[in-house]
Amino acid sequence: MTTIQTGAARYTGTRVHRVEDARLLTGRGTFVDDVTRPGMLHACFVRSPFARARIGAIDASAALALPGVRAVFTAADLNPGVHEQWYTSMGKNVPDTPRPAMAEGEARFVGDPVALVVATDRYVAEDAVELVDVDYDPLPPVVDYATAQGGDTLVHEAYAGNVAGSLGGPPSDDLTAALDNAAHDVHLTIHQQAYAPVPMETRGLIAEWSGDELTVWTATQAPHEVRMFLARVLGIGEHQVRVIMRDTGGGFGEKVIPMREDMCIALAATKLPAPLKWIEDRRENLLAAGMSRHEHGDVRMGIDDEGRIVGAYIDHTQDIGAYPAPWPVGTAAAVGMLFPGPYRVPLAGFRTTSVFSNTSARIAYRGPWQFESLAREVLLDIAARRIGMDPIELRRRNLLQRDELPYANANGMPYSDVTPAETLDQALAMLDYDAFRREQAEARAAGRYLGVGTCTYVEPTTTGMSYYGTEGATIRIEPSGKINVYVAGGSTGNSLETAVVQLTADALGADIADVRTIQGDTAVTPFGAGTGGSRSGSMLAGAVRETASLLRAKLVAIAAHQLEASPDDIELTESHARVRGTPTASVSLARIADIAYFKPHKLPPGIDVGLEASARYRAESPTIWANASHVCTCEVDVTTGAVTIDRYIVSEDCGPMINPNVVEGQIAGGSVQGIGGALFEHLVYDEDGNPLATTFMDYLLPTATDVPVIEYGHIETPAPGPGGFKGVGEGGAIGAPPAVVNAVADALAPLGVEITRLPLTPAAIVDLIESAR
Amino acid sequence: MGDIEIELQVNGEASRAAVPPRLTLADYLRERCGLTGTHLGCEHGVCGACSVLLDGEAVRACLVFAVQANGREVTTIEGLGGPDGDLSSVQAAFRDHHGLQCGFCTPGFVVSVTAFLRDNPDPTDQQIREGLSGNLCRCTGYQGIFAAVRAAAGESTTAVAVGGSGTDPGS
């Protein structure tokens, strides 16, 4: 059965069916928990029940006596095996924060792995976990990062005042003067709660040690990084590690780098005679897979009496938990650098401080710097309300226009190829903003509270730096003329297989049904940094372009020789080489491949046998900028505090689209994660550091009844680079929280409510309304 | 407690085994039957990824013990399409409307929707949303899933009828 549209002139830009779907729809995908190895053992972690405790004696004798238990490992067994521990994206020279495999000496959050039980069966392993007796001596924890800075109680002794690092500094004298003298000096503190990527598939891996080779099956966004990282941990060569992933059930940043449990399982596997599987359960995932977004900013913006921004400053503080991954200090700078956003802000500054707490690790999550947009866009709405100006009008007076580009913002971020004014206009036209304002006024007269909120942002995608700056592809046109494309992979729902097949079919003039792709096995795929940083579209397009151009030249040469035509007259289309203007003169790809492999005497002079090529793409620019505007309307029930989102519009400029279905799917998924963050999701701790949201009954993900129909608008400005493509994976999660917060705040503005703290649960909204009375 | 003998029908085939009483139906299907399309997303009955049909009713296989399925009929995601790989109308609608991304939650959705459309062949939009609200998806924002169910509901419902306990989809 053909599930893809074949015979098209061009596949890029069309809504072709996904090549992933046939197996995933029928239960035949291969996620890590679906992999079984002969003799495989199962692991389960003993985790600290205390936010902070000295770890005393660990007595595993009762656990080891349980039939089926094969081993119990502690820090003493595993941690000495760690040779080097650092992430390729960061390099080994950053002042990295601590990251032991197993908790050693002290447990630093509830869920900190203290011991590892290995048994013949997961049920037995879980039984045995209950039998491991750990002598804990509880210590006072640092639970609230916001008050932890400068305190005497320390998460890590080596970090005075609990500060892992700080970048930037106080506002310059010029900026201070501009803010002090502005007609409107708006100063707020905005707080965001901890929430998390929460992929539907938890983390997991199987590690199989053969004596001098480690094979790992895992759920990852970046198989090659898992390979490099674990090779360093074990002190073996990169070529002694093979990492395999086929299907990964979502990542959103959580699976972009291996974490402490991955180290433990790989280390334990080297001490066992059989493969070892660990599949995280949901409770562990919500306890220990990390959190994001927990931060606040003291923000200040000066606006003149004509509504022009004269300066902006953010003093940003983020919770990094006990064992952040990766090093969080450098990445936080993006919050400050991007705080001016798509606006004309002549003077700006920032400081960002990363503070430890005895909670789950800060990890990457889709648009890790999104607080810049939340803080700026919420501040703009509050400023507009205080000034007495429509928030759209305030934005329009300050949004960068096309003729101002390229434009370096006041922190030096060099924007180019963006269209923030256009996306805002398009989204507001889709809404009919004026009509909504009329409807809102009528509703208010009738005692109903409707609101509209927006967010416009610019977003750096596809970083061209070091580890992320290159991507390779190998293309094999097989002897039959069928095509396999090999790229690093790391697809976690973002349709990299489909995208690569589309791009390759076009690059070689092949029928899409003749193209397949192999991804996610480090033994056969070229190095690549995987899914992250909204990089895959542009980078894979570059890799396919570079490699396909080598093969195109060869196909054309062989075809021209065969058809006795000039190479300049050969075109490749529908898996045939044809002589332009002479439709009858053609040779199939299958025939060319047959010649290339098996009839070398028919090859033109100087052309080698075979039809296989490898090449690498080097990013053409340090960053590809994308942008979008989100517009949300809602109704708030002022009695119950319930928010109903009525319309949700995203106008985005990601350049030309490889596959509009995939683009819109990314926007929708990211936006709904952002809606969840604004309204529901909260990885909350009590004052003793006990996590209170460790099931899906407590950690509330949006459901189908919570989300609106998302409407899409596209503005298409090509980026520098292959195909003009920009990144689109992360943006939805950046734009949604401020749009939702602003919509709720707009609805409640008549009641005098000002919103500066998330999430907007019904209880929080009722509290806001009551305290405004 | 010793193992218990069970015999059930799985996707139309007899399945017999001696199982521990605490073995979940999900683990039985995945580990004993090799039917790994039933996925475990939470193991506490909220996410719906492990949904299967038990005598035609959608249930969470993580909340059912294998012994409770003794003598009953189970249909998993692997049993919904045609034997030659043809997609059911619900599966095809998910493909046509980008109703899946990573695919981890997808089997649970397809199973739940299959039962939902059998019982509600002409649902309103709100009924569809409520019907979907027992399954969690983190990738799609439910946009493609909703569109897929809307489209599948518009088609003939004959293709979605699955073995069951005598529920008459036409009544």
Chai-1 contact restraints between the chains, C-beta under 6 A:
chainA,res_idxA,chainB,res_idxB,connection_type,confidence,min_distance_angstrom,max_distance_angstrom,comment,restraint_id
A,H17,B,R95,contact,1.0,0.0,6.0,A-B,restraint_1
A,D21,B,R95,contact,1.0,0.0,6.0,A-B,restraint_2
A,L24,B,L100,contact,1.0,0.0,6.0,A-B,restraint_3
A,L24,B,G103,contact,1.0,0.0,6.0,A-B,restraint_4
A,L24,B,T106,contact,1.0,0.0,6.0,A-B,restraint_5
A,L25,B,Q91,contact,1.0,0.0,6.0,A-B,restraint_6
A,L25,B,F94,contact,1.0,0.0,6.0,A-B,restraint_7
A,T26,B,G81,contact,1.0,0.0,6.0,A-B,restraint_8
A,G27,B,G37,contact,1.0,0.0,6.0,A-B,restraint_9
A,G27,B,I77,contact,1.0,0.0,6.0,A-B,restraint_10
A,G27,B,E78,contact,1.0,0.0,6.0,A-B,restraint_11
A,G27,B,P107,contact,1.0,0.0,6.0,A-B,restraint_12
A,G29,B,G103,contact,1.0,0.0,6.0,A-B,restraint_13
A,D34,B,T36,contact,1.0,0.0,6.0,A-B,restraint_14
A,P199,B,R138,contact,1.0,0.0,6.0,A-B,restraint_15
A,M200,B,G41,contact,1.0,0.0,6.0,A-B,restraint_16
A,M200,B,F104,contact,1.0,0.0,6.0,A-B,restraint_17
A,M200,B,C105,contact,1.0,0.0,6.0,A-B,restraint_18
A,M200,B,R138,contact,1.0,0.0,6.0,A-B,restraint_19
A,E201,B,F104,contact,1.0,0.0,6.0,A-B,restraint_20
A,G249,B,C102,contact,1.0,0.0,6.0,A-B,restraint_21
A,G249,B,F104,contact,1.0,0.0,6.0,A-B,restraint_22
A,G250,B,C102,contact,1.0,0.0,6.0,A-B,restraint_23
A,G250,B,R138,contact,1.0,0.0,6.0,A-B,restraint_24
A,G250,B,C139,contact,1.0,0.0,6.0,A-B,restraint_25
A,D281,B,E43,contact,1.0,0.0,6.0,A-B,restraint_26
A,R282,B,C42,contact,1.0,0.0,6.0,A-B,restraint_27
A,T492,B,C102,contact,1.0,0.0,6.0,A-B,restraint_28
A,G493,B,Q101,contact,1.0,0.0,6.0,A-B,restraint_29
A,G493,B,C102,contact,1.0,0.0,6.0,A-B,restraint_30
A,G493,B,C139,contact,1.0,0.0,6.0,A-B,restraint_31
A,N661,B,H98,contact,1.0,0.0,6.0,A-B,restraint_32
A,G665,B,H98,contact,1.0,0.0,6.0,A-B,restraint_33
A,G665,B,Q101,contact,1.0,0.0,6.0,A-B,restraint_34
A,A668,B,G141,contact,1.0,0.0,6.0,A-B,restraint_35
A,A668,B,Q143,contact,1.0,0.0,6.0,A-B,restraint_36
A,G669,B,C139,contact,1.0,0.0,6.0,A-B,restraint_37
A,G669,B,T140,contact,1.0,0.0,6.0,A-B,restraint_38
A,G669,B,G141,contact,1.0,0.0,6.0,A-B,restraint_39
A,V672,B,G141,contact,1.0,0.0,6.0,A-B,restraint_40
A,T695,B,H44,contact,1.0,0.0,6.0,A-B,restraint_41
A,F696,B,C42,contact,1.0,0.0,6.0,A-B,restraint_42
A,F696,B,V46,contact,1.0,0.0,6.0,A-B,restraint_43
A,F696,B,C47,contact,1.0,0.0,6.0,A-B,restraint_44
A,L701,B,L136,contact,1.0,0.0,6.0,A-B,restraint_45
A,T703,B,S133,contact,1.0,0.0,6.0,A-B,restraint_46
A,A704,B,R129,contact,1.0,0.0,6.0,A-B,restraint_47
A,A704,B,L132,contact,1.0,0.0,6.0,A-B,restraint_48
A,A704,B,S133,contact,1.0,0.0,6.0,A-B,restraint_49
A,A704,B,Y142,contact,1.0,0.0,6.0,A-B,restraint_50
A,T705,B,R129,contact,1.0,0.0,6.0,A-B,restraint_51
A,T705,B,S133,contact,1.0,0.0,6.0,A-B,restraint_52
A,V707,B,G141,contact,1.0,0.0,6.0,A-B,restraint_53
A,V707,B,Y142,contact,1.0,0.0,6.0,A-B,restraint_54
A,I710,B,Q143,contact,1.0,0.0,6.0,A-B,restraint_55
